[in-house]
């Protein structure tokens, strides 16, 4: 009997979508919030199709979806994300999926979701599980996700990995989508990733013999 080939987790522009989860004003107290938003903004610049981002709108051709958790109480999306061209979808559920179900159903070609936002142990984890349950590949952008508690963040990342999600960095995913230095927009992409992503406290999580990531 032939062995079942494991999923390699490849991401392709034509079958991927970027999810931006709840990066709102009242969450500024979350650990590494400025860094997380900065990295998510980099993902959006490389991939979004929003009119205000026309200079990079067609770089990779990946659509983006933005949610806000109870915006009446937790405020709007922070402006530094650069998501003015996206219409936020309000939610109360600790998963993006019920709020964006129509968007998912309208994309039969969809295979991969690139997931950024907060909090890792709450909306990111629950969104991941719901997406996996629908048979979609989930790529958690680890340098664009955080929590108030770094223990919660670490354990949630390990939990998602155990469930079948892929843990990736923003630059790794962007370069997977580009695939080739001959890409017509590669010089523009280079400008976006020229500076390394800001430190968001993840290095110590992955160093040494951390049993959660064996």
C-alpha positions, -999 to +999 in steps of 0.1 A: +000+000+000+014+034-010+021+058+019-001+088+022+018+119+012+018+144+040+006+179+033+035+202+025+016+233+033+024+251+001+008+285-004-002+299-038-017+333-045-047+320-064-059+298-035-049+318-004-065+345+017-052+367+045-071+369+077-065+399+100-081+394+134-091+421+159-061+445+160-082+472+177-076+503+199-085+487+232-060+458+227-030+481+227-020+466+262-013+432+246+023+422+247+043+432+216+012+449+201+031+475+180+054+448+166+025+424+158+006+452+140+037+462+121+042+427+108+006+423+099+008+456+080+037+441+061+016+411+052-012+434+041+011+456+020+024+426+002-010+410-004-041+431+000-063+443-028-076+474-011-079+506-032-058+528-009-030+503-013-031+506-051+007+508-052+010+473-040-025+461-047-016+436-074+018+425-060+006+390-050-031+391-056-041+377-023-074+390-009-077+401+028-105+399+054-105+420+085-126+414+117-132+435+148-143+420+182-173+439+196-161+472+181-187+493+200-168+484+232-133+476+220-129+503+194-119+503+157-089+487+140-057+507+148-047+530+119-011+518+118-023+485+103-030+504+071-063+486+065-085+516+056-095+500+023-110+470+040-145+469+054-142+454+089-166+426+099-179+429+134-181+398+156-185+386+191-176+349+186-141+338+195-135+327+159-135+347+127-152+319+107-189+325+116-186+362+107-168+356+074-186+324+064-201+340+033-166+351+021-153+315+026-183+300+008-178+323-022-143+311-028-144+274-038-107+276-050-096+285-014-070+262+001-049+282+025-056+309+051-028+331+064-038+342+099-026+372+118-039+390+149-049+386+186-053+370+209-034+338+201-051+316+227-086+330+220-096+342+185-065+329+167-068+294+181-106+291+177-104+305+141-076+280+133-096+250+146-127+261+127-108+265+095-090+231+099-125+216+105-135+229+071-105+212+055-085+243+049-048+247+055-040+273+082-007+292+082-004+310+115+019+340+111+037+337+144+054+371+143+020+387+137+001+370+166+003+377+204-015+375+237-015+393+270+002+363+286+032+349+268+025+315+284-010+315+267+007+326+235+033+298+235+008+270+245-017+282+219+010+281+191+019+246+202-018+236+203-024+248+168+007+230+155-005+198+172-039+202+154-023+205+120-017+242+115+016+254+100+036+279+120+053+304+097+069+338+097+057+367+076+088+368+054+087+330+049+051+332+037+056+362+014+085+345-003+065+313-007+039+333-025+065+350-047+083+317-054+108+332-079+131+363-081+118+366-116+084+375-103+073+408-120+067+425-086+098+411-068+116+444-065+085+459-048+083+429-025+120+433-017+112+468-004+086+455+019+108+427+035+142+446+033+141+453+070+138+423+093+105+419+111+106+436+146+114+413+175+082+401+191+097+379+218+095+346+200+131+336+198+132+323+234+102+302+227+119+282+199+154+281+213+168+251+232+148+220+241+114+235+245+092+204+249+061+221+234+078+224+200+095+190+197 
